[in-house]
Amino acid sequence: MKMKWIKLADTFDQLEKRLNGKEIQPISFNNQGLLLVKHDNEFYLVKNKCPHQGITLEKAQCDKGFIVCPWHHYGFDLKTGRGGGGLYLDNYPLEKRDDGIYAGFEYFSWF
């Protein structure tokens, strides 16, 4: 798999503003419904869709490094996406570069 890096913001302060005082904020980015999360002073970007039931995670809670689905209370590790029962929540790495904050999206390519 290859990684495509797309600029998400100029600074971490801009990400903070996008959260609008919340810990979890739904955003649309790269034509996807995502969640911007700040937990223990770190930012995370995850898919806004529970891999268990397919519902949005906008009303999820963060607990001890896990994002917890509001429907069935499945928890997914914010760093790895790993959850119970072999399920994984798609997560996207964030990388600070000289010109901004970038999000990484995996994609398949033969070349």
N, C-alpha and C positions, 0 to 999 in steps of 0.2 A: 504494500500500500504506500502511496505517496501522500504527502501533506501539502495542502494549499493554505498559505497564510494570508489572511485578509485583515486589513486594519480595522479595528473595532473602535478605537478612541485615540486621542492625542496624548492623554494623561490618565493616571489613576483617579485624579480629581474629577475628570469628566465621567468616569464610570460611577464614582460615588454620587454625582448629581443625577445620573440616570436611575439610580436606586430610589431616589426621592424619599429618603429617610427610612426605607424598608430594608429588610435582609434579603428578600427575594423579589425580583421584578421581572415580569414577562417582557421580552423584547422580540422584535422581528429583525433578523439579521441573516444575510446570505440566503434569502428566500426561505427561511426556516423559522418556526416558532421555538424560541429558546428562553431559558431563564438565566438572568444574571443574578448571581448569588454572592453575598459577602458574609463569610463566616470566620470567626477568629481572626479578623483583619486580613483575610485573603479573599481574592476574587476567584469565582468559578463560573464557567459557562456550561450549561447542560441542556439537553433537549427537554422541551416542555411537553413531554408525553411519557406517561408511565409505561414501561415495557410489559407490565403485567396485564393491565386492563385497557390501556390506550387513552386514559383520561388525562386532562391537563394537570399539571402540578403547580398551578398558580397559587393554590391555597395550601401548599405543602409547608412543613416546618423543618427547620434545621435542628438536629440533635446530635451532639458529640461527633461532628464531622460527617453526618449522614443527612441526606434530604429524605424526608419521610412522606410518602404518599398519603394524602388526606383520606383516600377511599378505603384501602385495605391495610394501611399502615406498614407497607413494605418500606424498608430503609435501603438507600443506595449511597455508597461511599462517594463523597464529593470528588475525591482525587482519582479514583479508579473507575467509578460507575458500578462497581460490583454490588450486587444485592443478594437477597435470599433466593433459594431455589434455582440458582444458576442464571438468574436474570441480570442483565446489565443495562444501565441507563447510559445513553450516549453522552459523553462529556468531551469537551473541546479544550485543549490546552491554551493557556494565555501566555504570551511572551512579550516582555518589555524590550523594545528596540530603541535606538536613538531617536527615531521619528514617531514613536507611538506605541500603543498596545495592540498586539495582533492576536487573532484567534486562529487556531489550526484546525483544518477540516480534512479528514482522510478521504482519499478517492483512489479508485482503481485505474491503472493505466498499463497497457502492454508495453509502453515505451518509456 
